[in-house]
């Protein structure tokens, strides 16, 4: 199998945190005729990490055309929408993601945050309790990777402070979540 040079450059730049260069590399891969189904997801991730949330949503939407039941892509598009301020789209994507994969703890945490932003306290609490029951969500990783705007970061910090005791991974909770 022949490797696409633009795609390899895009991956290399992404791993170095050079998201603008990564976007250009993935763009060259598309221009050279590489299968878009293989490029859209990493291109969307590069846009997300570069803070261009509208373009990230566009790329994830195109990735979903070839994989409509991919819960990970739905989660990522939901997070791009969340960072963009589209709470309705966020809830739609995260709910679809959770219908496909109910065990995706990060999607439960994110949906809890979105519900909290919409002042839906009961729904937010239910999602957070479900996430805590699953365990395995690393708070610092979640915030670093997905809470990219100051407003979303602050919302996440306030919610994690409310649930600080369960996140702490007390022996009786068995949780691997840390704060």
ZIBEL-V729114 format. One record per backbone hydrogen bond with DSSP energy under -1.0 kcal/mol. CO is the residue of the C=O (numbers start at 1). NH is the residue of the N-H. E is the energy in kcal/mol with one decimal. If there is no record, write none. Layout:
((CO	NH	E) (CO	NH	E))
This chain:
((4	8	-2.4) (5	9	-2.5) (6	10	-2.5) (7	11	-2.5) (8	12	-2.5) (9	13	-2.7) (10	14	-2.2) (11	15	-2.5) (12	16	-1.2) (13	18	-2.8) (14	17	-1.7) (17	19	-1.3) (18	22	-2.2) (19	23	-2.5) (20	24	-1.7) (21	25	-2.3) (22	26	-2.7) (23	27	-2.3) (24	28	-2.3) (25	29	-1.8) (26	30	-2.0) (27	31	-2.4) (28	32	-2.0) (29	34	-2.4) (30	33	-1.5) (35	38	-1.9) (36	40	-2.6) (39	43	-2.4) (40	44	-2.7) (41	45	-2.3) (42	46	-2.2) (43	47	-2.4) (44	48	-2.6) (45	49	-2.8) (46	50	-1.7) (47	52	-2.4) (48	51	-1.3) (51	53	-1.2) (52	56	-2.0) (53	57	-2.4) (54	58	-2.1) (55	59	-2.6) (56	60	-2.8) (57	61	-2.5) (58	62	-2.1) (59	63	-2.3) (60	64	-2.0) (63	67	-1.2) (67	70	-1.7) (70	74	-2.1) (71	75	-2.3) (72	76	-2.6) (73	77	-2.8) (74	78	-2.4) (75	79	-2.3) (76	80	-2.4) (77	81	-2.6) (78	82	-2.4) (79	83	-2.5) (80	84	-1.5) (81	86	-2.7) (85	87	-1.3) (86	90	-2.1) (87	91	-2.4) (88	92	-2.1) (89	93	-2.5) (90	94	-2.7) (91	95	-2.4) (92	96	-2.2) (93	97	-2.6) (94	98	-2.3) (95	99	-1.8) (96	100	-1.7) (97	101	-2.7) (101	104	-1.7) (103	105	-1.4) (104	108	-1.5) (105	109	-2.5) (106	110	-2.6) (107	111	-2.6) (108	112	-2.3) (109	113	-2.3) (110	114	-2.5) (111	115	-2.8) (112	116	-2.4) (113	117	-2.5) (114	118	-1.4) (115	120	-3.2) (116	119	-1.8) (119	121	-1.0) (120	124	-2.5) (121	125	-2.8) (122	126	-2.3) (123	127	-2.4) (124	128	-2.3) (125	129	-2.6) (126	130	-2.2) (127	131	-2.5) (128	132	-2.7) (129	133	-2.1) (130	134	-1.5) (131	135	-2.1) (138	142	-2.6) (139	143	-2.7) (140	144	-2.5) (141	145	-2.8) (142	146	-2.4) (143	147	-1.1) (146	148	-1.3) (149	153	-2.6) (150	154	-2.5) (151	155	-2.1) (152	156	-2.5) (153	157	-2.5) (154	158	-2.2) (155	159	-2.2) (156	160	-2.9) (157	161	-1.9) (158	162	-1.6) (159	163	-1.6) (161	164	-1.3) (163	167	-2.2) (164	168	-1.7) (166	169	-1.2) (170	173	-1.1) (170	174	-1.5))
